[in-house]
Amino acid sequence: MRMVDLIEKKRDGGTLSEEEIQFIVTKYTEDQIPDYQMSALLMAIFYEDMTDEEITALTLAMAHSGEVIDLSSIEGIKVDKHSTGGVGDTTTLILAPLVASVGVPVAKMSGRGLGYTGGTLDKLESIPGFQIELPEEEFIRLVNESQVAVIGQSGNLAPADKRLYALRDVTATVNSIPLIASSIMSKKIAAGADAIVLDVTTGDGAFMKNLEDARRLAHTMVRIGKLADRQTMAVISDMSQPLGEAIGNSLEVVEAIETLKGNGPEDLVEMCYALGSQMVVLADKAQNLEDARQLLEEALSSGEALEKFKEMIRNQGGDDSVIDHPEKLLTAKYEKSLLAKRSGTVTKLVANELGIAAMMLGAGRRTKEESIDHAVGLKLHKKVGDTVEEGESLLTIYSNTEALQEVTELLYQHIEIGNNGAEPPLIHEIITE
């Protein structure tokens, strides 16, 4: 079998067999296929697409290119949740303890943020002492004992995907649905979950800018999951404006705490119930979505979910006093209000541009090597559809520098106030097949 023949086959619109795909992934991971040949294949895939069977074979080959986590010693159905990324997406911080509090084991491996998209690990590390690296045995023990733990991905989890992603980034082949879907699903399958709930975001703050692309990605990943014997479903959610009100690591932890106390932003709460209900049903803890939602609402209102978050923080070495004193996390030196220049209705909050503004403050990374400032970010006071008076605060900037002219100019450019504006739909579709 020669790589040049496989490149030619895909270039001419052929279908690669499972054996051929396994050969490609194995030999590339072992440095027996050079980057220039793999780059040629990626471009051929970009233009010629892949069948569901090809994508599934690629996903499984990448998933098994390194360590595959065995969660079989954890009792119950393990349900993982994955978001394709966004701005102000605090759902994992809320969902993990909320779903665990109704008896669903949450053994979650999360990642860091890059660019304007936030990372769950960075948010958790805003909590003093919180350990995101745990031995696998300790991780499993914690989930068996308290139903929840959230840690960083193993360095040897789907190594083929890491190499392919880095190559895609420099060969203009990132935006390929087969390659995106196999990248996401290879990590989810390697992480050992029995069932997977996918939050596929669409809009300005999402990777998939339009609904048609988001729909295709969601259907593709659901089919991959089912072909790989994982119960899988997807929610297509809106990311044309930030989710919730907080953008920035410690600010989002505070927002998660307030949400678990029953004081969360309406859109963030609803998103957590929508995703959480699916997780509860897939875990066989409820017969239908209505019963699942009722369980979650009771866990939130009773304080059980908040106590579970406190327990999770304590179990992973963190200072759980932040639950009762979230102000401990708000340590930025400066706070500045961005005031409305006219009265009217907020018609647009461009999510990715607000995310970039937070990144400029230090809340995000331009490269993987950059460090971040956990204290800085933005807190929105107005969302699309809200009325505002001239001189009223649109948002608060939390910063460790007084030099904010560039950030404020960017924010004013991408917050629009008009005569009328309608709140966008939170959830566009639910995909189960």
Beta strands, then each sheet from edge to edge (+ up, - down):
strand 1: 79-83
strand 2: 106-110
strand 3: 148-152
strand 4: 195-202
strand 5: 231-238
strand 6: 246-247
strand 7: 334-339
strand 8: 344-349
strand 9: 377-380
strand 10: 387-388
strand 11: 393-399
strand 12: 415-418
strand 13: 427-431
sheet 1: 1+ 4+ 5+ 13-
sheet 2: 2+ 3+
sheet 3: 6+ 9- 11+ 7-
sheet 4: 10+ 8- 12+
end
